C-alpha cells in the first residue's frame, strides 16, 4: 500500500487541469504500464477548443489479443479520465496547506485535486490489470487514460471515432461510492452572448474606479445547491447597489473558470462619480456587515483619468442580470418535476462562467436534464425566452445557442454488464449497490457507440467532486482494485 500511495502522490502532483494539457501524466502512465509489461500506445487527440492546450493524449494499455476487428466487439475497456477541473481558490484547500497538488493523507483519506474525480482510479485499475500479465486471456483488457473529459469528453469521442478499439464492455471511472451506475442525466451547455460596441469616451465625472470581487464556494455543476455561486452573489450585490440609486458604469465583468463547476470567484470593474464614492463605500460596508458576508466581498478603489475609458453600454449589466434571473427561475421550475431515483431528484441549472470576450459578454449555463424531460423542447423554450428579453435591448445583439450535449446513460439493471458487475462485487466481498447518477460521464459515449457501459469508482461525488478539499477514501481504493480484478476474471478469462 505504501508504494501505491507514493504513486498516488505523484499523480496528484502532476498538473493535469484540462486547459493545460495532459502530456506529462500520459507519458508517466505509459512508462508505468511499459514497466509492467503491458503493450502501450499514445493517441494524440486533436481539438479546436479555444484557450485549451493542444497537447492532449489518450494513453492506452492492452493485455491480450491486440488486433481489433471493427465488425466484432470484444474485450473489456477500463476507462479513467486523467484531466481535472481547475482548483479554484487555493485558500479553500485547507487540508492540503493551500496546495491542491500536494496529496495529503489524514484519517483514512487522501486529499488533493483529482483524488476522487478521478485520475488516481487509474492506479486502482492498473493494480488489478497487472495480476493478469501471465494469464491466458480469452478476451483482451484495454486500460485507457482519457483526456478532455471535463470540457466535452473530446478524448473519449476521439477514441471512439478512431476505431482503434472496439470493446464489448466498458467501465468508466467516476466517484460512485463503489456503486454500479447504470443510468445518469444528460448534460446540455447553453451559451448566451450579449454583443455590443465598447467605445472610448470621456468619463464625465465618473472618476472613481472600483473593483469588487465576490468569493463563493465551488461545487460540481450537477450539484449547484452544494456550492455558493459567486457570479449570482456579485450580480445581486450590484443590482442592490443600483436600486439604492448608485449610478455605475462598468468596464469589466467576469466570473468562474469552467461551466461544469459552481464559480467560487467573480469580479466587476466599474466607475462611480466622486460625490457618490464615499457614500457607496459606507453603504457597501454596512450591507456586508448586516448580512454577515464580510468574507464574501472585497473592494479596491482608485482614481482615474477622465478621458479614453472604454465603458460597457449602460444596458449590458441589466440585460445580463435579467438573463441570469431567467435561468434561476427555470431552475426553480425544474425542481417541481421529480424523479427520486436520482440525487438531486430533479434537473438542475448552473451558471458556470461569465466571460468578457472581444465578441461580447458570454454567459455559460450547465443544464443536467432528467431522461424523461425533452431536451429539444427545453432548448426551444430557452431560445424563445432569451429572444423575448433581447427585444427590450435594441442596441444589443443577443443570441442563445446549445453548444454541447453529452447524452444521458440509459442502461437498465437487466443488462449483462450490470449483472456481471454485481457478481464481481460479491466476489470481492463488497456490498452490491446499483444506482443512478446526476453527473454526465464517458460511459454514455461508449453506450451510444453500441457498447454496454457502466460507471464505477472509489470515493464520493456529491459535495466532493469539483470542490476544495476533494478527497478519496483509502479503503475505497483497495476495494476498487479488488472489484476490477474480479470483473476481469469474469469477462476476460
Secondary structure, DSSP 8 states (H G I E B T S, - for coil): -HHHHHHHHHHHHS--BGGG-SHHHHHHHHHHHHHTT-EEEEEE-----TTS-S--EEEEEEES-----TTS--SEEEEEE--B-----GGG-GGGTT-TTS-EEETTEEESTTSSSSTTHHHHHHHHHHTTTTS--SS-EEEEEES-GGGT-HHHHHHHHHTS---SEEEE----TT-EEEEE-EEEEEEEEEE---EEE--TT--EEEEEEEE-B--BGGGGGGSB-HHHHHHHHHHHHHHTT---EEEEEEE-S-TTB--SEEEEEEEE-HHHHHHHHHHHHHHHHHTT-TTTEEEEEEE--SSSEEE--HHHHHHHHHHHHHHHHHHHHHTTS--TTSSSSS-EEEEEEEEEETTEEEEEEEEEE-TTS-HHHHHHHHHHHHHHHHTT-TTSEEEEEEEEEE--EE--TTSHHHHHHHHHHHHTT----EEEESS--THHHHHHTT-EEEE--SS--TTTTTSTT-EEEHHHHHHHHHHHHHHHHHHH-
